[in-house]
Amino acid sequence: MNKNLPEYLFLVAVITFLILFRIIAYLGHYGADDLGYAKLAHDLLTNNFEFQDHTSYRWTIIALTALMYKLFG
Protein backbone atom coordinates (compact mmCIF):
# COMPACT_ATOMS: atom_id res chain seq x y z
CA MET A 1 0.00 0.00 0.00
CA ASN A 2 1.21 3.46 -0.85
CA LYS A 3 2.34 5.49 2.19
CA ASN A 4 1.35 8.77 0.54
CA LEU A 5 -2.27 7.73 0.06
CA PRO A 6 -3.68 9.68 3.09
CA GLU A 7 -1.93 12.88 1.95
CA TYR A 8 -3.19 12.34 -1.59
CA LEU A 9 -6.76 11.79 -0.40
CA PHE A 10 -6.59 14.90 1.79
CA LEU A 11 -5.34 16.96 -1.15
CA VAL A 12 -8.13 15.62 -3.38
CA ALA A 13 -10.70 16.44 -0.65
CA VAL A 14 -9.41 20.02 -0.28
CA ILE A 15 -9.39 20.63 -4.03
CA THR A 16 -12.88 19.16 -4.34
CA PHE A 17 -14.10 21.41 -1.52
CA LEU A 18 -12.62 24.51 -3.16
CA ILE A 19 -14.18 23.65 -6.51
CA LEU A 20 -17.58 23.01 -4.94
CA PHE A 21 -17.35 26.25 -2.97
CA ARG A 22 -16.57 28.13 -6.15
CA ILE A 23 -19.50 26.54 -7.96
CA ILE A 24 -21.98 27.09 -5.13
CA ALA A 25 -20.88 30.53 -3.94
CA TYR A 26 -19.69 32.26 -7.09
CA LEU A 27 -21.50 30.68 -9.99
CA GLY A 28 -24.35 33.14 -9.65
CA HIS A 29 -22.66 36.53 -9.79
CA TYR A 30 -24.80 38.90 -7.76
CA GLY A 31 -23.10 42.17 -8.59
CA ALA A 32 -23.31 44.52 -5.61
CA ASP A 33 -24.39 41.66 -3.32
CA ASP A 34 -20.95 40.08 -3.78
CA LEU A 35 -19.40 43.16 -2.24
CA GLY A 36 -21.90 42.92 0.59
CA TYR A 37 -20.99 39.28 1.19
CA ALA A 38 -17.31 40.19 1.27
CA LYS A 39 -17.99 42.96 3.79
CA LEU A 40 -20.12 40.66 5.95
CA ALA A 41 -17.43 37.95 5.86
CA HIS A 42 -14.84 40.53 6.93
CA ASP A 43 -17.15 41.79 9.67
CA LEU A 44 -17.67 38.22 10.86
CA LEU A 45 -13.91 37.73 11.15
CA THR A 46 -13.39 41.03 12.99
CA ASN A 47 -16.36 40.59 15.37
CA ASN A 48 -18.26 43.58 13.92
CA PHE A 49 -21.11 41.52 12.49
CA GLU A 50 -24.51 43.21 12.49
CA PHE A 51 -27.86 41.82 11.43
CA GLN A 52 -29.23 44.98 9.81
CA ASP A 53 -28.69 43.85 6.22
CA HIS A 54 -31.08 41.32 4.68
CA THR A 55 -28.13 39.36 3.30
CA SER A 56 -26.63 38.83 6.77
CA TYR A 57 -28.88 35.80 7.28
CA ARG A 58 -27.25 33.85 4.46
CA TRP A 59 -24.88 32.00 6.78
CA THR A 60 -23.69 29.40 4.29
CA ILE A 61 -22.12 31.84 1.86
CA ILE A 62 -20.88 34.26 4.52
CA ALA A 63 -19.29 31.60 6.74
CA LEU A 64 -17.55 29.84 3.84
CA THR A 65 -16.34 33.15 2.42
CA ALA A 66 -15.00 34.13 5.84
CA LEU A 67 -13.25 30.77 6.07
CA MET A 68 -11.59 31.34 2.68
CA TYR A 69 -10.51 34.84 3.77
CA LYS A 70 -9.08 33.38 6.98
CA LEU A 71 -7.20 30.63 5.14
CA PHE A 72 -5.99 32.55 2.07
CA GLY A 73 -6.06 36.19 3.17
C-alpha positions in Angstrom: 0.0 0.0 0.0 1.2 3.5 -0.8 2.3 5.5 2.2 1.3 8.8 0.5 -2.3 7.7 0.1 -3.7 9.7 3.1 -1.9 12.9 1.9 -3.2 12.3 -1.6 -6.8 11.8 -0.4 -6.6 14.9 1.8 -5.3 17.0 -1.2 -8.1 15.6 -3.4 -10.7 16.4 -0.7 -9.4 20.0 -0.3 -9.4 20.6 -4.0 -12.9 19.2 -4.3 -14.1 21.4 -1.5 -12.6 24.5 -3.2 -14.2 23.7 -6.5 -17.6 23.0 -4.9 -17.3 26.2 -3.0 -16.6 28.1 -6.1 -19.5 26.5 -8.0 -22.0 27.1 -5.1 -20.9 30.5 -3.9 -19.7 32.3 -7.1 -21.5 30.7 -10.0 -24.4 33.1 -9.7 -22.7 36.5 -9.8 -24.8 38.9 -7.8 -23.1 42.2 -8.6 -23.3 44.5 -5.6 -24.4 41.7 -3.3 -21.0 40.1 -3.8 -19.4 43.2 -2.2 -21.9 42.9 0.6 -21.0 39.3 1.2 -17.3 40.2 1.3 -18.0 43.0 3.8 -20.1 40.7 5.9 -17.4 38.0 5.9 -14.8 40.5 6.9 -17.2 41.8 9.7 -17.7 38.2 10.9 -13.9 37.7 11.2 -13.4 41.0 13.0 -16.4 40.6 15.4 -18.3 43.6 13.9 -21.1 41.5 12.5 -24.5 43.2 12.5 -27.9 41.8 11.4 -29.2 45.0 9.8 -28.7 43.9 6.2 -31.1 41.3 4.7 -28.1 39.4 3.3 -26.6 38.8 6.8 -28.9 35.8 7.3 -27.3 33.8 4.5 -24.9 32.0 6.8 -23.7 29.4 4.3 -22.1 31.8 1.9 -20.9 34.3 4.5 -19.3 31.6 6.7 -17.5 29.8 3.8 -16.3 33.1 2.4 -15.0 34.1 5.8 -13.2 30.8 6.1 -11.6 31.3 2.7 -10.5 34.8 3.8 -9.1 33.4 7.0 -7.2 30.6 5.1 -6.0 32.5 2.1 -6.1 36.2 3.2 
